[in-house]
Amino acid sequence: MTRKITILGGKDKPGGEECVREVCIERGEVVGVVGPTGSGKSCLIADIEQLAQRDTLSHRKILINGVEPSYEDRTNPRKKMVAQLSQNMNFLADMSVEEFLILHAKCRGVSPERVDEVLEFANKLTGEPIGREYHLTILSGGQSRALMIADVAIISDSPIVLIDEIENAGIRKHDALEFLVGQGKIVFVSTHDPVLALMTDKRIVMKNGGMQKVIYTTSKEKEVSETSSKIDELLLGLRERVRHGELVENIHTDPRYDLPA
């Protein structure tokens, strides 16, 4: 069982040592990766995905449960330890949602009966219903992301999940993170979105390609997170109402929206 992942610092873009020399993340934690465009967020995510061993441009090293992962752990697709979800994910397979989920369940040695759980949770994450008969290639961005998050949480046995900039995916982000953590995953979220960033337990701040510092989310920030999550849910609901041709004239008197004071 993967209980802990450790990131050992390497070099930043200019070639100097990273300010952060070691970061440990425990099972069930959510870690944000934040910083401006070009700061090195995607590079850090790639290092974790590859379980880097000082063999990437950053010279970082990744430990699993305090030890180096084996060559088998790094290269065998059947032992894939990391699942990655990105903003630009699209399906190319010529099959239905149900066929895809059943096939993946069989590959992972999971009962096909869990397909129903995946669909149920995916439909909780997005306002756009996903039918089991829907063809993968017709799914919208929000539907695709919701389906893959549910699939990773329920069918995939990869203990580490990397989420790369899903802020505009049109899904219920708080529910997604909460469920992944509930399944015992270690979750990394690379994001510019303050709603997502404040949902994390701590966040790695990137600058000039290096880990600059680690900020632990405070209790006050958790309060801000709760408020911003309500606003995010409001915007998601408004998006669906506009999409379905409804009038939106007064949200303050609408009982569906619990607006923050």
VENLINVEN-V609398 format. One record per pair of residues at least 24 apart in sequence whose C-alpha atoms are under 7 Angstrom apart, sorted by the first residue. I is the first residue (numbers start at 0). J is the second residue. Records with the same first field share a line. If there is no record, write none. Layout:
I=J + J
//
This chain:
1=63 + 64 + 158
2=26 + 64
3=63 + 64
4=62 + 63 + 64
5=61 + 62 + 63 + 65
6=60 + 61 + 62
7=59 + 60 + 61
8=59 + 60
9=57 + 58 + 59
10=57 + 58 + 209
11=57 + 207 + 208 + 209
12=207 + 208 + 209
17=209 + 210 + 211
18=210 + 211 + 212
19=210 + 211 + 212
25=185
26=183 + 184 + 185
27=180 + 183 + 184 + 185
28=180 + 185 + 186 + 200
29=185 + 186 + 187 + 199 + 200
30=186 + 187 + 188 + 199 + 200 + 201 + 202
31=187 + 188 + 189 + 196 + 199 + 201 + 202 + 203
32=188 + 189 + 190 + 202 + 203 + 204
33=189 + 190 + 191 + 202 + 203 + 204 + 205
34=204 + 205 + 206
38=205 + 206 + 207 + 208
39=205 + 206 + 207 + 208 + 209
40=189 + 205
44=161
48=81
49=73
79=157
80=157 + 158 + 159
81=157 + 158 + 159 + 160
82=157 + 159 + 160 + 161
83=160 + 161 + 162
84=161 + 162 + 163
85=162 + 163 + 164 + 165
86=163 + 164 + 165 + 168
89=143
90=135 + 136
91=136
92=135
94=134 + 135
95=131 + 132 + 133 + 134 + 135
96=131 + 132 + 133 + 134 + 135
97=131 + 132
104=154
107=155
109=154
117=149 + 150 + 153
120=149
121=145 + 146 + 149
124=170 + 171 + 174 + 175
125=169 + 170 + 171
126=239
140=168
141=168 + 169 + 170
144=168
145=170
152=179 + 182
158=184 + 185
159=184 + 185 + 186
160=184 + 185 + 186 + 187
161=186 + 187 + 188
162=187 + 188 + 189
163=188 + 189 + 190
164=189 + 190
166=192
169=235
194=224 + 227 + 228
197=221 + 224
198=224
226=259
229=258
//
